[in-house]
Amino acid sequence: MNLKRIAVAGLAAGSMVLGGVVLASPASADPEPTYKGLTWPVLRQGQTSENVRALQWLLNCHGDKVAVPSHFGPKTYAAVRSFQYKNGNKVDGIVGASTWLSLTGKGGFSYGERNDCVKGLQVALNKWRYNDDLPITGYFGPRTKTKLNKFQSAHGLPVHAYADPKDWNKLVSTPAGK
């Protein structure tokens, strides 16, 4: 009887180990995309630009509320520091690569969404004059999708119904109209 119990226990333990291997492998088979090697503009206190305005909408979207005057003043500086702290970035109040990736890599930029992240996207897209400016509504509808797709196509990016960090990088790094 003891041999039978040992055999059953061994089979049960073996199936748990094999089950764990089967369950663990899909998670490691599809790693998160990385965006290393992208050069991002640096935004800091005192600057005024459409990139700052887009940043302010992104901060609002992620819960760090700030007015959107396109000027990087003390309140934007404080909101950036708060965002950096909450997201594990270096807390220095300067928006560089890691802060941009944290702001743009968490979603909120897909067709059909309504939020302040989309307002930031609309501001960034309006730097490029493809026929007309988008109203800053926060709704990712057909007009926003069309303008994003034109931008993606013109800059050699994959055309899809969302904006990922590569799209954002090109939006904020390329001078308007290029």
Secondary structure, 3 states (H helix, E strand, C coil): CHHHHHHHHHHHHHHHHHHHHHHHHHHHHCCCCCCCCCCCCCECCCCECHHHHHHHHHHHHCCCCCCCCCECCHHHHHHHHHHHHHCCCCCCCCECHHHHHHHHCCCCCECCCECHHHHHHHHHHCCCCCCCCCCCCCECCHHHHHHHHHHHHHCCCCCCCECCHHHHHHHHHCCCCC
